[in-house]
Amino acid sequence: MKNLSDYIWIPLVMLMVYFGFNIDSHQVKTQIEEPINVEIIIDSLTNELISEVKYIIPNNSNVLADSIVNICLRYDFDIALCCAQAHVESHYGTKGRARRTRSIFGVGAYDNGRNVYNYKNVNESIEPYIKLVSEYYLSNKTVDELLDNYVNINGKRYASNKNYEKLVKNCRDKILLNTNVFNIQSEITKIKSENV
């Protein structure tokens, strides 16, 4: 006859197997349920966005992609629109009066040659432009509606050129077609809104 001690190992092995599987599945469950670090994801997407905008800006420009991206994200402003206008107005500060005024969007530059604003560097002109367009041009319109008729809340045009909307729209469309700027910015906006 066998001793009880000869059989004691069976329940022990069964307990070890049982708890062993539970420990493993608990570890897997813990890994799945760990909170996602939203800041890391947003930083990664922002860096991706900066790379996309660097691709758009001409090499001879002093405009910094991270200035455009960070200011646009702060104001929830369409980056493709910002880049399109920077291109149309002054080729990112490399042409026209912007070489003297460093106002890459032509804000405060009048057809009679008068310049209201002069900046120390081109990047300082980004935020005033975004504030102006956000408050006076986009306050009750979508970007697409604005590009049909680029007038402010008082009915005044942004530019005297009658083809201005078409020029900006075509440039923005090329940016949307050839980069991931819109998709990445949309993803950042979505993540931020879901994690407020």
Disulfide bonds with the S-S distance in Angstrom:
none
